[in-house]
């Protein structure tokens, strides 16, 4: 993904996400720099990493899908 992709308002590259929590209809992401809320998020990581980031907030469907990928 290119950092200057058209149509994307905010692209953060090389920014490790420490925690993701569901907040209403959005997501709250914690990085080393800040805690911010977003309506949508694109994760560029392996399925096991995405599941670990979601932690207990993963829905049953997310846990099933992400857990089935090897």
PDB file of N, CA, C and O in Angstrom:
ATOM      1  N   UNK A   1       0.845  -1.169   0.000  1.00  0.00           N
ATOM      2  CA  UNK A   1       0.000   0.000   0.000  1.00  0.00           C
ATOM      3  C   UNK A   1       0.889   1.230   0.000  1.00  0.00           C
ATOM      4  O   UNK A   1       1.892   1.290   0.712  1.00  0.00           O
ATOM      5  N   UNK A   2       0.527   2.159  -0.767  1.00  0.00           N
ATOM      6  CA  UNK A   2       1.280   3.405  -0.890  1.00  0.00           C
ATOM      7  C   UNK A   2       0.729   4.432   0.098  1.00  0.00           C
ATOM      8  O   UNK A   2      -0.487   4.584   0.222  1.00  0.00           O
ATOM      9  N   UNK A   3       1.606   5.129   0.793  1.00  0.00           N
ATOM     10  CA  UNK A   3       1.184   6.102   1.805  1.00  0.00           C
ATOM     11  C   UNK A   3       0.370   7.247   1.218  1.00  0.00           C
ATOM     12  O   UNK A   3      -0.378   7.904   1.942  1.00  0.00           O
ATOM     13  N   UNK A   4       0.503   7.494  -0.073  1.00  0.00           N
ATOM     14  CA  UNK A   4      -0.279   8.575  -0.680  1.00  0.00           C
ATOM     15  C   UNK A   4      -1.395   8.025  -1.563  1.00  0.00           C
ATOM     16  O   UNK A   4      -1.706   8.596  -2.608  1.00  0.00           O
ATOM     17  N   UNK A   5      -1.991   6.922  -1.142  1.00  0.00           N
ATOM     18  CA  UNK A   5      -3.083   6.297  -1.889  1.00  0.00           C
ATOM     19  C   UNK A   5      -4.268   7.246  -1.989  1.00  0.00           C
ATOM     20  O   UNK A   5      -4.712   7.787  -0.977  1.00  0.00           O
ATOM     21  N   UNK A   6      -4.786   7.455  -3.194  1.00  0.00           N
ATOM     22  CA  UNK A   6      -5.935   8.344  -3.345  1.00  0.00           C
ATOM     23  C   UNK A   6      -7.151   7.793  -2.606  1.00  0.00           C
ATOM     24  O   UNK A   6      -7.394   6.586  -2.608  1.00  0.00           O
ATOM     25  N   UNK A   7      -7.899   8.671  -1.985  1.00  0.00           N
ATOM     26  CA  UNK A   7      -9.113   8.267  -1.291  1.00  0.00           C
ATOM     27  C   UNK A   7      -8.904   7.855   0.150  1.00  0.00           C
ATOM     28  O   UNK A   7      -9.875   7.659   0.881  1.00  0.00           O
ATOM     29  N   UNK A   8      -7.669   7.719   0.574  1.00  0.00           N
ATOM     30  CA  UNK A   8      -7.400   7.363   1.964  1.00  0.00           C
ATOM     31  C   UNK A   8      -6.956   8.614   2.709  1.00  0.00           C
ATOM     32  O   UNK A   8      -5.940   9.225   2.375  1.00  0.00           O
ATOM     33  N   UNK A   9      -7.723   8.982   3.713  1.00  0.00           N
ATOM     34  CA  UNK A   9      -7.446  10.222   4.432  1.00  0.00           C
ATOM     35  C   UNK A   9      -6.222  10.112   5.332  1.00  0.00           C
ATOM     36  O   UNK A   9      -5.503  11.094   5.518  1.00  0.00           O
ATOM     37  N   UNK A  10      -5.977   8.934   5.891  1.00  0.00           N
ATOM     38  CA  UNK A  10      -4.904   8.804   6.870  1.00  0.00           C
ATOM     39  C   UNK A  10      -4.296   7.416   6.778  1.00  0.00           C
ATOM     40  O   UNK A  10      -4.949   6.428   7.115  1.00  0.00           O
ATOM     41  N   UNK A  11      -3.066   7.332   6.331  1.00  0.00           N
ATOM     42  CA  UNK A  11      -2.361   6.055   6.233  1.00  0.00           C
ATOM     43  C   UNK A  11      -1.172   6.112   7.177  1.00  0.00           C
ATOM     44  O   UNK A  11      -0.355   7.029   7.098  1.00  0.00           O
ATOM     45  N   UNK A  12      -1.071   5.134   8.070  1.00  0.00           N
ATOM     46  CA  UNK A  12       0.039   5.078   9.016  1.00  0.00           C
ATOM     47  C   UNK A  12       0.823   3.808   8.737  1.00  0.00           C
ATOM     48  O   UNK A  12       0.317   2.702   8.927  1.00  0.00           O
ATOM     49  N   UNK A  13       2.034   3.967   8.296  1.00  0.00           N
ATOM     50  CA  UNK A  13       2.883   2.816   8.003  1.00  0.00           C
ATOM     51  C   UNK A  13       3.914   2.688   9.119  1.00  0.00           C
ATOM     52  O   UNK A  13       4.293   3.674   9.751  1.00  0.00           O
ATOM     53  N   UNK A  14       4.363   1.449   9.350  1.00  0.00           N
ATOM     54  CA  UNK A  14       5.361   1.165  10.388  1.00  0.00           C
ATOM     55  C   UNK A  14       4.904   1.713  11.741  1.00  0.00           C
ATOM     56  O   UNK A  14       5.682   2.323  12.474  1.00  0.00           O
ATOM     57  N   UNK A  15       3.626   1.483  12.055  1.00  0.00           N
ATOM     58  CA  UNK A  15       3.061   1.931  13.326  1.00  0.00           C
ATOM     59  C   UNK A  15       2.438   0.732  14.026  1.00  0.00           C
ATOM     60  O   UNK A  15       1.279   0.404  13.771  1.00  0.00           O
ATOM     61  N   UNK A  16       3.186   0.074  14.902  1.00  0.00           N
ATOM     62  CA  UNK A  16       2.637  -1.095  15.587  1.00  0.00           C
ATOM     63  C   UNK A  16       1.419  -0.737  16.443  1.00  0.00           C
ATOM     64  O   UNK A  16       1.439   0.234  17.200  1.00  0.00           O
ATOM     65  N   UNK A  17       0.368  -1.532  16.309  1.00  0.00           N
ATOM     66  CA  UNK A  17      -0.840  -1.357  17.108  1.00  0.00           C
ATOM     67  C   UNK A  17      -0.724  -2.271  18.315  1.00  0.00           C
ATOM     68  O   UNK A  17      -0.507  -3.474  18.171  1.00  0.00           O
ATOM     69  N   UNK A  18      -0.867  -1.710  19.490  1.00  0.00           N
ATOM     70  CA  UNK A  18      -0.728  -2.466  20.740  1.00  0.00           C
ATOM     71  C   UNK A  18      -2.043  -3.067  21.216  1.00  0.00           C
ATOM     72  O   UNK A  18      -2.057  -4.115  21.862  1.00  0.00           O
ATOM     73  N   UNK A  19      -3.151  -2.397  20.895  1.00  0.00           N
ATOM     74  CA  UNK A  19      -4.445  -2.859  21.389  1.00  0.00           C
ATOM     75  C   UNK A  19      -5.554  -2.309  20.498  1.00  0.00           C
ATOM     76  O   UNK A  19      -5.470  -1.181  20.012  1.00  0.00           O
ATOM     77  N   UNK A  20      -6.592  -3.114  20.289  1.00  0.00           N
ATOM     78  CA  UNK A  20      -7.785  -2.685  19.557  1.00  0.00           C
ATOM     79  C   UNK A  20      -8.995  -2.990  20.427  1.00  0.00           C
ATOM     80  O   UNK A  20      -9.137  -4.097  20.946  1.00  0.00           O
ATOM     81  N   UNK A  21      -9.861  -2.004  20.580  1.00  0.00           N
ATOM     82  CA  UNK A  21     -11.095  -2.201  21.338  1.00  0.00           C
ATOM     83  C   UNK A  21     -12.260  -1.679  20.516  1.00  0.00           C
ATOM     84  O   UNK A  21     -12.139  -0.673  19.818  1.00  0.00           O
ATOM     85  N   UNK A  22     -13.385  -2.368  20.604  1.00  0.00           N
ATOM     86  CA  UNK A  22     -14.599  -1.886  19.951  1.00  0.00           C
ATOM     87  C   UNK A  22     -15.193  -0.778  20.817  1.00  0.00           C
ATOM     88  O   UNK A  22     -15.306  -0.911  22.036  1.00  0.00           O
ATOM     89  N   UNK A  23     -15.567   0.311  20.161  1.00  0.00           N
ATOM     90  CA  UNK A  23     -16.197   1.440  20.842  1.00  0.00           C
ATOM     91  C   UNK A  23     -17.395   1.849  19.997  1.00  0.00           C
ATOM     92  O   UNK A  23     -17.235   2.451  18.936  1.00  0.00           O
ATOM     93  N   UNK A  24     -18.596   1.522  20.468  1.00  0.00           N
ATOM     94  CA  UNK A  24     -19.790   1.814  19.675  1.00  0.00           C
ATOM     95  C   UNK A  24     -19.710   1.114  18.337  1.00  0.00           C
ATOM     96  O   UNK A  24     -19.552  -0.106  18.278  1.00  0.00           O
ATOM     97  N   UNK A  25     -19.817   1.879  17.257  1.00  0.00           N
ATOM     98  CA  UNK A  25     -19.732   1.320  15.906  1.00  0.00           C
ATOM     99  C   UNK A  25     -18.344   1.488  15.311  1.00  0.00           C
ATOM    100  O   UNK A  25     -18.163   1.306  14.107  1.00  0.00           O
ATOM    101  N   UNK A  26     -17.369   1.830  16.129  1.00  0.00           N
ATOM    102  CA  UNK A  26     -16.012   2.040  15.630  1.00  0.00           C
ATOM    103  C   UNK A  26     -14.999   1.224  16.411  1.00  0.00           C
ATOM    104  O   UNK A  26     -15.340   0.323  17.177  1.00  0.00           O
ATOM    105  N   UNK A  27     -13.755   1.571  16.189  1.00  0.00           N
ATOM    106  CA  UNK A  27     -12.651   0.897  16.856  1.00  0.00           C
ATOM    107  C   UNK A  27     -11.737   1.924  17.500  1.00  0.00           C
ATOM    108  O   UNK A  27     -11.522   3.006  16.955  1.00  0.00           O
ATOM    109  N   UNK A  28     -11.206   1.584  18.649  1.00  0.00           N
ATOM    110  CA  UNK A  28     -10.216   2.409  19.322  1.00  0.00           C
ATOM    111  C   UNK A  28      -8.886   1.680  19.229  1.00  0.00           C
ATOM    112  O   UNK A  28      -8.774   0.532  19.660  1.00  0.00           O
ATOM    113  N   UNK A  29      -7.888   2.332  18.675  1.00  0.00           N
ATOM    114  CA  UNK A  29      -6.568   1.734  18.507  1.00  0.00           C
ATOM    115  C   UNK A  29      -5.567   2.426  19.404  1.00  0.00           C
ATOM    116  O   UNK A  29      -5.544   3.653  19.501  1.00  0.00           O
ATOM    117  N   UNK A  30      -4.736   1.628  20.060  1.00  0.00           N
ATOM    118  CA  UNK A  30      -3.659   2.174  20.882  1.00  0.00           C
ATOM    119  C   UNK A  30      -2.332   1.848  20.222  1.00  0.00           C
ATOM    120  O   UNK A  30      -2.043   0.691  19.920  1.00  0.00           O
ATOM    121  N   UNK A  31      -1.532   2.876  20.004  1.00  0.00           N
ATOM    122  CA  UNK A  31      -0.163   2.725  19.514  1.00  0.00           C
ATOM    123  C   UNK A  31       0.758   3.273  20.598  1.00  0.00           C
ATOM    124  O   UNK A  31       0.290   3.727  21.642  1.00  0.00           O
ATOM    125  N   UNK A  32       2.051   3.234  20.357  1.00  0.00           N
ATOM    126  CA  UNK A  32       2.979   3.818  21.321  1.00  0.00           C
ATOM    127  C   UNK A  32       2.787   5.327  21.429  1.00  0.00           C
ATOM    128  O   UNK A  32       3.121   5.920  22.455  1.00  0.00           O
ATOM    129  N   UNK A  33       2.254   5.952  20.383  1.00  0.00           N
ATOM    130  CA  UNK A  33       2.132   7.410  20.344  1.00  0.00           C
ATOM    131  C   UNK A  33       0.799   7.936  20.874  1.00  0.00           C
ATOM    132  O   UNK A  33       0.752   9.026  21.443  1.00  0.00           O
ATOM    133  N   UNK A  34      -0.290   7.170  20.695  1.00  0.00           N
ATOM    134  CA  UNK A  34      -1.605   7.721  21.038  1.00  0.00           C
ATOM    135  C   UNK A  34      -2.667   6.634  21.071  1.00  0.00           C
ATOM    136  O   UNK A  34      -2.435   5.501  20.651  1.00  0.00           O
ATOM    137  N   UNK A  35      -3.834   7.003  21.578  1.00  0.00           N
ATOM    138  CA  UNK A  35      -5.047   6.183  21.502  1.00  0.00           C
ATOM    139  C   UNK A  35      -6.035   6.991  20.674  1.00  0.00           C
ATOM    140  O   UNK A  35      -6.353   8.131  21.011  1.00  0.00           O
ATOM    141  N   UNK A  36      -6.525   6.386  19.571  1.00  0.00           N
ATOM    142  CA  UNK A  36      -7.406   7.108  18.656  1.00  0.00           C
ATOM    143  C   UNK A  36      -8.584   6.230  18.255  1.00  0.00           C
ATOM    144  O   UNK A  36      -8.508   5.004  18.324  1.00  0.00           O
ATOM    145  N   UNK A  37      -9.679   6.872  17.832  1.00  0.00           N
ATOM    146  CA  UNK A  37     -10.880   6.152  17.416  1.00  0.00           C
ATOM    147  C   UNK A  37     -11.074   6.294  15.914  1.00  0.00           C
ATOM    148  O   UNK A  37     -10.849   7.358  15.337  1.00  0.00           O
ATOM    149  N   UNK A  38     -11.504   5.182  15.287  1.00  0.00           N
ATOM    150  CA  UNK A  38     -11.717   5.149  13.841  1.00  0.00           C
ATOM    151  C   UNK A  38     -13.026   4.444  13.523  1.00  0.00           C
ATOM    152  O   UNK A  38     -13.490   3.596  14.285  1.00  0.00           O
ATOM    153  N   UNK A  39     -13.615   4.805  12.387  1.00  0.00           N
ATOM    154  CA  UNK A  39     -14.813   4.125  11.898  1.00  0.00           C
ATOM    155  C   UNK A  39     -14.457   2.801  11.238  1.00  0.00           C
ATOM    156  O   UNK A  39     -15.184   1.817  11.376  1.00  0.00           O
ATOM    157  N   UNK A  40     -13.334   2.776  10.517  1.00  0.00           N
ATOM    158  CA  UNK A  40     -12.881   1.577   9.810  1.00  0.00           C
ATOM    159  C   UNK A  40     -11.364   1.491   9.895  1.00  0.00           C
ATOM    160  O   UNK A  40     -10.672   2.505   9.992  1.00  0.00           O
ATOM    161  N   UNK A  41     -10.862   0.262   9.858  1.00  0.00           N
ATOM    162  CA  UNK A  41      -9.423   0.034   9.953  1.00  0.00           C
ATOM    163  C   UNK A  41      -9.036  -1.067   8.982  1.00  0.00           C
ATOM    164  O   UNK A  41      -9.750  -2.061   8.850  1.00  0.00           O
ATOM    165  N   UNK A  42      -7.917  -0.898   8.307  1.00  0.00           N
ATOM    166  CA  UNK A  42      -7.344  -1.945   7.460  1.00  0.00           C
ATOM    167  C   UNK A  42      -6.112  -2.468   8.178  1.00  0.00           C
ATOM    168  O   UNK A  42      -5.206  -1.705   8.511  1.00  0.00           O
ATOM    169  N   UNK A  43      -6.085  -3.766   8.413  1.00  0.00           N
ATOM    170  CA  UNK A  43      -4.928  -4.377   9.074  1.00  0.00           C
ATOM    171  C   UNK A  43      -4.083  -5.088   8.034  1.00  0.00           C
ATOM    172  O   UNK A  43      -4.587  -5.885   7.243  1.00  0.00           O
ATOM    173  N   UNK A  44      -2.817  -4.798   8.043  1.00  0.00           N
ATOM    174  CA  UNK A  44      -1.879  -5.475   7.143  1.00  0.00           C
ATOM    175  C   UNK A  44      -0.984  -6.357   8.000  1.00  0.00           C
ATOM    176  O   UNK A  44       0.135  -5.984   8.353  1.00  0.00           O
ATOM    177  N   UNK A  45      -1.507  -7.541   8.328  1.00  0.00           N
ATOM    178  CA  UNK A  45      -0.759  -8.467   9.178  1.00  0.00           C
ATOM    179  C   UNK A  45      -1.278  -9.884   8.933  1.00  0.00           C
ATOM    180  O   UNK A  45      -2.261 -10.086   8.221  1.00  0.00           O
ATOM    181  N   UNK A  46      -0.609 -10.843   9.529  1.00  0.00           N
ATOM    182  CA  UNK A  46      -1.029 -12.240   9.419  1.00  0.00           C
ATOM    183  C   UNK A  46      -2.293 -12.458  10.253  1.00  0.00           C
ATOM    184  O   UNK A  46      -2.571 -11.696  11.179  1.00  0.00           O
ATOM    185  N   UNK A  47      -3.044 -13.485   9.926  1.00  0.00           N
ATOM    186  CA  UNK A  47      -4.311 -13.749  10.609  1.00  0.00           C
ATOM    187  C   UNK A  47      -4.126 -13.979  12.107  1.00  0.00           C
ATOM    188  O   UNK A  47      -4.940 -13.516  12.905  1.00  0.00           O
ATOM    189  N   UNK A  48      -3.065 -14.690  12.501  1.00  0.00           N
ATOM    190  CA  UNK A  48      -2.841 -14.926  13.927  1.00  0.00           C
ATOM    191  C   UNK A  48      -2.521 -13.621  14.655  1.00  0.00           C
ATOM    192  O   UNK A  48      -2.896 -13.449  15.814  1.00  0.00           O
ATOM    193  N   UNK A  49      -1.835 -12.712  13.985  1.00  0.00           N
ATOM    194  CA  UNK A  49      -1.538 -11.413  14.584  1.00  0.00           C
ATOM    195  C   UNK A  49      -2.814 -10.584  14.721  1.00  0.00           C
ATOM    196  O   UNK A  49      -3.020  -9.923  15.739  1.00  0.00           O
ATOM    197  N   UNK A  50      -3.665 -10.616  13.705  1.00  0.00           N
ATOM    198  CA  UNK A  50      -4.930  -9.879  13.764  1.00  0.00           C
ATOM    199  C   UNK A  50      -5.796 -10.401  14.907  1.00  0.00           C
ATOM    200  O   UNK A  50      -6.421  -9.616  15.620  1.00  0.00           O
ATOM    201  N   UNK A  51      -5.837 -11.712  15.084  1.00  0.00           N
ATOM    202  CA  UNK A  51      -6.626 -12.306  16.160  1.00  0.00           C
ATOM    203  C   UNK A  51      -6.054 -11.928  17.524  1.00  0.00           C
ATOM    204  O   UNK A  51      -6.809 -11.647  18.456  1.00  0.00           O
ATOM    205  N   UNK A  52      -4.736 -11.918  17.648  1.00  0.00           N
ATOM    206  CA  UNK A  52      -4.102 -11.523  18.905  1.00  0.00           C
ATOM    207  C   UNK A  52      -4.389 -10.057  19.227  1.00  0.00           C
ATOM    208  O   UNK A  52      -4.622  -9.708  20.384  1.00  0.00           O
ATOM    209  N   UNK A  53      -4.373  -9.210  18.216  1.00  0.00           N
ATOM    210  CA  UNK A  53      -4.662  -7.789  18.424  1.00  0.00           C
ATOM    211  C   UNK A  53      -6.110  -7.604  18.870  1.00  0.00           C
ATOM    212  O   UNK A  53      -6.385  -6.796  19.757  1.00  0.00           O
ATOM    213  N   UNK A  54      -7.040  -8.348  18.260  1.00  0.00           N
ATOM    214  CA  UNK A  54      -8.450  -8.243  18.641  1.00  0.00           C
ATOM    215  C   UNK A  54      -8.693  -8.770  20.050  1.00  0.00           C
ATOM    216  O   UNK A  54      -9.547  -8.256  20.773  1.00  0.00           O
ATOM    217  N   UNK A  55      -7.942  -9.796  20.436  1.00  0.00           N
ATOM    218  CA  UNK A  55      -8.078 -10.351  21.775  1.00  0.00           C
ATOM    219  C   UNK A  55      -9.499 -10.778  22.078  1.00  0.00           C
ATOM    220  O   UNK A  55     -10.162 -11.405  21.252  1.00  0.00           O
ATOM    221  N   UNK A  56      -9.963 -10.432  23.277  1.00  0.00           N
ATOM    222  CA  UNK A  56     -11.303 -10.827  23.719  1.00  0.00           C
ATOM    223  C   UNK A  56     -12.419 -10.107  22.974  1.00  0.00           C
ATOM    224  O   UNK A  56     -13.582 -10.501  23.065  1.00  0.00           O
ATOM    225  N   UNK A  57     -12.072  -9.053  22.236  1.00  0.00           N
ATOM    226  CA  UNK A  57     -13.120  -8.315  21.524  1.00  0.00           C
ATOM    227  C   UNK A  57     -13.464  -8.935  20.174  1.00  0.00           C
ATOM    228  O   UNK A  57     -14.372  -8.460  19.491  1.00  0.00           O
ATOM    229  N   UNK A  58     -12.748  -9.996  19.776  1.00  0.00           N
ATOM    230  CA  UNK A  58     -13.056 -10.674  18.511  1.00  0.00           C
ATOM    231  C   UNK A  58     -14.450 -11.289  18.587  1.00  0.00           C
ATOM    232  O   UNK A  58     -14.802 -11.938  19.572  1.00  0.00           O
ATOM    233  N   UNK A  59     -15.230 -11.079  17.547  1.00  0.00           N
ATOM    234  CA  UNK A  59     -16.547 -11.708  17.489  1.00  0.00           C
ATOM    235  C   UNK A  59     -16.347 -13.203  17.213  1.00  0.00           C
ATOM    236  O   UNK A  59     -15.273 -13.600  16.762  1.00  0.00           O
ATOM    237  N   UNK A  60     -17.356 -14.035  17.475  1.00  0.00           N
ATOM    238  CA  UNK A  60     -17.221 -15.450  17.145  1.00  0.00           C
ATOM    239  C   UNK A  60     -16.878 -15.672  15.668  1.00  0.00           C
ATOM    240  O   UNK A  60     -16.077 -16.549  15.346  1.00  0.00           O
ATOM    241  N   UNK A  61     -17.475 -14.889  14.775  1.00  0.00           N
ATOM    242  CA  UNK A  61     -17.186 -15.032  13.343  1.00  0.00           C
ATOM    243  C   UNK A  61     -15.736 -14.670  13.039  1.00  0.00           C
ATOM    244  O   UNK A  61     -15.073 -15.370  12.273  1.00  0.00           O
ATOM    245  N   UNK A  62     -15.236 -13.582  13.631  1.00  0.00           N
ATOM    246  CA  UNK A  62     -13.838 -13.187  13.419  1.00  0.00           C
ATOM    247  C   UNK A  62     -12.891 -14.246  13.964  1.00  0.00           C
ATOM    248  O   UNK A  62     -11.917 -14.613  13.306  1.00  0.00           O
ATOM    249  N   UNK A  63     -13.176 -14.737  15.165  1.00  0.00           N
ATOM    250  CA  UNK A  63     -12.318 -15.755  15.771  1.00  0.00           C
ATOM    251  C   UNK A  63     -12.296 -17.021  14.932  1.00  0.00           C
ATOM    252  O   UNK A  63     -11.238 -17.625  14.752  1.00  0.00           O
ATOM    253  N   UNK A  64     -13.453 -17.432  14.417  1.00  0.00           N
ATOM    254  CA  UNK A  64     -13.530 -18.632  13.588  1.00  0.00           C
ATOM    255  C   UNK A  64     -12.766 -18.454  12.287  1.00  0.00           C
ATOM    256  O   UNK A  64     -11.976 -19.316  11.903  1.00  0.00           O
ATOM    257  N   UNK A  65     -12.998 -17.338  11.611  1.00  0.00           N
ATOM    258  CA  UNK A  65     -12.346 -17.087  10.330  1.00  0.00           C
ATOM    259  C   UNK A  65     -10.836 -16.935  10.493  1.00  0.00           C
ATOM    260  O   UNK A  65     -10.067 -17.606   9.805  1.00  0.00           O
ATOM    261  N   UNK A  66     -10.416 -16.067  11.386  1.00  0.00           N
ATOM    262  CA  UNK A  66      -8.982 -15.820  11.556  1.00  0.00           C
ATOM    263  C   UNK A  66      -8.266 -17.038  12.136  1.00  0.00           C
ATOM    264  O   UNK A  66      -7.103 -17.284  11.817  1.00  0.00           O
ATOM    265  N   UNK A  67      -8.956 -17.801  12.985  1.00  0.00           N
ATOM    266  CA  UNK A  67      -8.354 -18.995  13.575  1.00  0.00           C
ATOM    267  C   UNK A  67      -8.236 -20.157  12.614  1.00  0.00           C
ATOM    268  O   UNK A  67      -7.458 -21.079  12.860  1.00  0.00           O
ATOM    269  N   UNK A  68      -8.990 -20.139  11.519  1.00  0.00           N
ATOM    270  CA  UNK A  68      -8.963 -21.256  10.565  1.00  0.00           C
ATOM    271  C   UNK A  68      -7.861 -21.118   9.522  1.00  0.00           C
ATOM    272  O   UNK A  68      -7.585 -22.069   8.790  1.00  0.00           O
ATOM    273  N   UNK A  69      -7.234 -19.965   9.442  1.00  0.00           N
ATOM    274  CA  UNK A  69      -6.191 -19.735   8.435  1.00  0.00           C
ATOM    275  C   UNK A  69      -4.859 -20.213   8.977  1.00  0.00           C
ATOM    276  O   UNK A  69      -4.435 -19.826  10.066  1.00  0.00           O
ATOM    277  N   UNK A  70      -4.205 -21.065   8.193  1.00  0.00           N
ATOM    278  CA  UNK A  70      -2.893 -21.602   8.603  1.00  0.00           C
ATOM    279  C   UNK A  70      -1.844 -21.230   7.613  1.00  0.00           C
ATOM    280  O   UNK A  70      -0.679 -21.590   7.784  1.00  0.00           O
TER     281      UNK A  70
END
